[in-house]
Amino acid sequence: MKKILSIAALAALLGGCMPSQDHLASSVVSPAPDWIKYLENDGTVGNIAFFSENLSATYAQKNGDIIGMALIKKDGQNLKLGDMYAQNGTSFIVLELNDKEQFGYQYINMRDKNELTTLRGAKKVKFYQFGGGMLESVVFSSDSGAVCESFAAGKTVKARAVTNYYDKESANNSEFFATVMDIGVKKGKGAEIKNLDFKFFVSDGKLADTQTRARSAEFRSKVIDADSKKQERILSNIVCAAPKN
């Protein structure tokens, strides 16, 4: 993940001079976005780009610091996905999914108490996490109303987690595989994987070895199970956490 925005342009974009619309004219970005392919939560292959003065300095940031922003391609436009916030050496973005919004989502300013209040009442929340050679998107939903209200009440929250793992030896993160999980999450009780699938986007020469590694008992115990359990912490510590004073 590279620096793909000039420092001057980054300062403008993050300093209150963002265009009023969520789509960006190509002239705003210098140079052109360095798009990375990934498997989206809905099963489509999407494109994402990261804008930061220095993403490699994420580990030095305090939790909650804004370290940049991410763009996606949607309907032929470059859209701001949201601001990226530092969290334990990685970064994240939170969205409220809402069909009434023009592009189906509203990115959440995690420093705005009014937006956090809106987030607590959202019936569907999307969480992106970036770093450590992976890109993950999780859609949280509940059959019992708002996600955070259901979670606080000890009810099961549904999590659809798609995690992309990149081959560090591939050019421009062009080769990767993804786990697709349906998870039941309860507050204080971890998570239960209800369905697990794999998708592979690697060359034929690497496919067999990649499939063996992804489906191994070691990868299951050290990575997949840990990823599922992490969803409870995401809800507890970020999405449904009480706003800070």
C-alpha positions as CSV (number, residue, x, y, z in Angstrom):
1,M,0.0,0.0,0.0
2,K,1.7,3.1,-1.3
3,K,1.6,6.8,-0.9
4,I,-0.4,7.9,-3.9
5,L,-1.4,11.4,-3.0
6,S,0.8,14.4,-2.9
7,I,1.2,15.9,0.6
8,A,-0.3,19.2,-0.6
9,A,-3.4,17.4,-2.1
10,L,-3.7,15.3,1.0
11,A,-3.7,18.3,3.3
12,A,-6.5,19.8,1.1
13,L,-8.6,16.7,1.1
14,L,-8.3,16.1,4.8
15,G,-8.4,19.6,6.0
16,G,-12.0,20.5,5.2
17,C,-11.6,21.2,1.4
18,M,-13.2,18.0,0.3
19,P,-15.6,18.5,-2.6
20,S,-19.2,18.6,-1.4
21,Q,-20.1,15.4,-3.3
22,D,-18.7,12.0,-2.4
23,H,-17.3,11.4,-5.9
24,L,-13.9,12.9,-6.8
25,A,-12.8,14.5,-10.0
26,S,-9.7,12.8,-11.4
27,S,-7.9,16.2,-11.4
28,V,-8.0,16.2,-7.6
29,V,-5.8,13.2,-7.3
30,S,-2.1,13.4,-8.2
31,P,-0.9,11.0,-9.4
32,A,-3.7,8.6,-10.6
33,P,-4.9,6.2,-7.9
34,D,-3.0,3.0,-7.5
35,W,-5.9,0.7,-7.5
36,I,-5.8,-2.6,-5.6
37,K,-8.3,-5.4,-6.4
38,Y,-10.2,-7.1,-3.6
39,L,-13.2,-9.3,-3.0
40,E,-16.1,-7.2,-1.7
41,N,-18.6,-8.3,0.8
42,D,-21.2,-8.9,-1.9
43,G,-19.0,-11.3,-3.8
44,T,-17.9,-8.8,-6.5
45,V,-14.3,-7.9,-7.2
46,G,-13.8,-4.3,-6.4
47,N,-11.0,-1.7,-6.6
48,I,-9.7,0.4,-3.7
49,A,-7.0,3.0,-3.4
50,F,-5.4,4.4,-0.3
51,F,-4.4,8.1,0.2
52,S,-2.0,8.9,3.0
53,E,1.2,10.8,3.6
54,N,2.8,7.6,5.0
55,L,0.7,4.5,5.6
56,S,3.8,2.7,6.8
57,A,3.7,5.0,9.9
58,T,0.4,3.5,11.1
59,Y,2.0,1.7,13.9
60,A,3.3,5.0,15.3
61,Q,-0.2,6.6,15.4
62,K,-2.4,6.8,18.4
63,N,-5.7,4.9,18.2
64,G,-8.3,7.1,16.7
65,D,-5.9,9.3,14.7
66,I,-6.9,9.9,11.1
67,I,-4.1,8.5,8.9
68,G,-5.6,9.1,5.5
69,M,-8.6,8.1,3.4
70,A,-9.7,5.4,1.0
71,L,-11.4,5.5,-2.4
72,I,-13.4,2.9,-4.3
73,K,-14.7,2.7,-7.8
74,K,-18.5,2.5,-8.0
75,D,-20.8,3.1,-11.0
76,G,-17.9,4.5,-13.0
77,Q,-17.0,7.1,-10.3
78,N,-14.2,7.4,-7.7
79,L,-16.0,7.6,-4.4
80,K,-14.6,8.4,-1.0
81,L,-15.1,5.3,1.1
82,G,-14.2,7.1,4.3
83,D,-11.5,8.4,6.5
84,M,-9.1,5.8,7.9
85,Y,-8.6,5.7,11.7
86,A,-5.6,4.1,13.3
87,Q,-6.3,1.1,15.6
88,N,-3.5,-1.1,17.1
89,G,-1.2,-0.9,14.1
90,T,-4.0,-1.2,11.5
91,S,-6.6,1.2,10.2
92,F,-10.4,1.0,9.8
93,I,-13.4,2.7,8.3
94,V,-17.0,2.5,9.5
95,L,-20.1,3.0,7.3
96,E,-23.8,3.0,7.9
97,L,-25.5,1.1,5.1
98,N,-28.6,2.9,4.0
99,D,-30.5,2.4,0.8
100,K,-31.8,6.0,1.0
101,E,-28.2,7.3,0.5
102,Q,-27.2,8.0,-3.1
103,F,-24.5,5.4,-3.2
104,G,-26.0,3.1,-0.4
105,Y,-23.8,4.2,2.4
106,Q,-22.7,7.0,4.7
107,Y,-19.2,7.0,6.1
108,I,-19.0,7.8,9.8
109,N,-16.9,10.5,11.4
110,M,-15.8,8.7,14.5
111,R,-15.1,12.1,16.2
112,D,-18.6,13.4,15.7
113,K,-20.9,12.5,18.6
114,N,-24.0,13.1,16.5
115,E,-22.8,10.7,13.8
116,L,-21.8,8.1,16.5
117,T,-25.4,8.4,17.9
118,T,-26.7,7.7,14.4
119,L,-24.4,4.7,14.1
120,R,-25.7,3.2,17.4
121,G,-29.2,3.1,15.8
122,A,-28.1,1.7,12.4
123,K,-29.7,-1.5,11.3
124,K,-26.8,-2.4,9.1
125,V,-23.1,-1.4,9.6
126,K,-20.1,-2.0,7.4
127,F,-16.6,-2.2,8.9
128,Y,-13.4,-2.1,6.8
129,Q,-10.0,-3.0,8.2
130,F,-6.7,-2.6,6.5
131,G,-3.1,-3.6,7.3
132,G,-0.9,-6.6,8.0
133,G,-1.2,-7.9,4.5
134,M,-5.0,-8.1,4.6
135,L,-8.1,-6.2,3.7
136,E,-11.3,-7.1,5.4
137,S,-14.9,-5.9,5.1
138,V,-17.6,-7.0,7.5
139,V,-21.3,-6.3,7.3
140,F,-23.1,-6.4,10.7
141,S,-26.8,-6.9,10.8
142,S,-29.5,-8.1,13.2
143,D,-32.9,-9.6,12.9
144,S,-34.0,-7.7,16.0
145,G,-33.5,-4.1,15.0
146,A,-30.5,-1.9,15.4
147,V,-27.1,-3.7,15.5
148,C,-25.8,-2.1,18.7
149,E,-29.1,-2.4,20.5
150,S,-29.2,-6.1,19.7
151,F,-25.6,-6.6,20.7
152,A,-26.0,-4.8,24.0
153,A,-29.1,-7.0,24.8
154,G,-27.1,-10.1,24.3
155,K,-28.8,-11.1,21.1
156,T,-27.0,-12.6,18.1
157,V,-25.6,-10.2,15.6
158,K,-25.0,-11.5,12.1
159,A,-21.5,-10.8,10.6
160,R,-20.6,-11.4,7.0
161,A,-16.8,-11.2,6.9
162,V,-14.8,-11.2,3.7
163,T,-11.0,-11.1,4.4
164,N,-8.5,-10.7,1.6
165,Y,-5.0,-12.0,2.2
166,Y,-2.3,-10.7,-0.2
167,D,0.7,-12.5,-1.6
168,K,3.6,-10.1,-0.6
169,E,5.7,-11.4,-3.5
170,S,3.1,-10.5,-6.2
171,A,3.4,-7.3,-8.1
172,N,1.1,-4.5,-6.9
173,N,-0.8,-6.9,-4.6
174,S,-2.3,-8.5,-7.7
175,E,-2.5,-12.0,-6.2
176,F,-4.6,-12.9,-3.2
177,F,-7.2,-15.2,-1.7
178,A,-10.2,-14.5,0.5
179,T,-12.1,-16.2,3.2
180,V,-15.9,-15.6,3.3
181,M,-17.5,-16.2,6.6
182,D,-21.0,-16.0,8.0
183,I,-20.6,-15.5,11.8
184,G,-23.0,-15.3,14.7
185,V,-21.6,-12.8,17.3
186,K,-22.8,-12.3,20.9
187,K,-21.5,-9.8,23.4
188,G,-19.0,-11.3,25.8
189,K,-19.3,-14.8,24.2
190,G,-17.1,-14.6,21.1
191,A,-18.3,-15.8,17.8
192,E,-19.6,-18.9,16.0
193,I,-18.6,-19.6,12.4
194,K,-21.8,-20.8,10.6
195,N,-20.4,-20.9,7.1
196,L,-16.9,-20.7,5.6
197,D,-15.8,-20.5,2.0
198,F,-12.6,-19.6,0.1
199,K,-12.0,-17.6,-3.1
200,F,-8.7,-17.7,-4.9
201,F,-7.2,-15.0,-7.2
202,V,-3.8,-16.3,-7.9
203,S,-1.9,-17.7,-10.9
204,D,-2.3,-21.4,-11.8
205,G,1.2,-22.1,-10.7
206,K,0.5,-20.9,-7.1
207,L,-3.1,-22.2,-6.9
208,A,-2.5,-25.6,-5.4
209,D,0.0,-24.4,-2.7
210,T,-2.3,-21.4,-1.8
211,Q,-5.3,-23.7,-1.5
212,T,-3.4,-26.1,0.8
213,R,-2.2,-23.3,3.0
214,A,-5.6,-21.6,3.2
215,R,-7.4,-24.8,4.1
216,S,-4.8,-26.1,6.6
217,A,-5.6,-26.8,10.2
218,E,-2.8,-24.3,11.2
219,F,-4.3,-21.4,9.2
220,R,-7.8,-22.3,10.5
221,S,-6.6,-22.1,14.2
222,K,-4.2,-19.2,14.0
223,V,-5.9,-17.0,11.5
224,I,-9.5,-17.9,10.6
225,D,-10.7,-18.6,14.1
226,A,-9.0,-15.5,15.4
227,D,-10.6,-13.4,12.7
228,S,-14.1,-14.7,13.7
229,K,-13.5,-14.0,17.4
230,K,-12.2,-10.5,16.6
231,Q,-15.7,-9.5,15.4
232,E,-17.0,-9.3,19.0
233,R,-14.2,-6.9,19.9
234,I,-14.9,-4.7,16.8
235,L,-18.5,-4.3,18.0
236,S,-17.5,-3.8,21.7
237,N,-14.6,-1.5,21.2
238,I,-15.4,0.5,18.1
239,V,-18.8,0.2,16.4
240,C,-20.9,0.1,19.6
241,A,-18.5,1.6,22.1
242,A,-19.7,4.6,24.1
243,P,-18.6,7.9,22.7
244,K,-15.5,9.4,24.4
245,N,-15.9,12.8,26.1
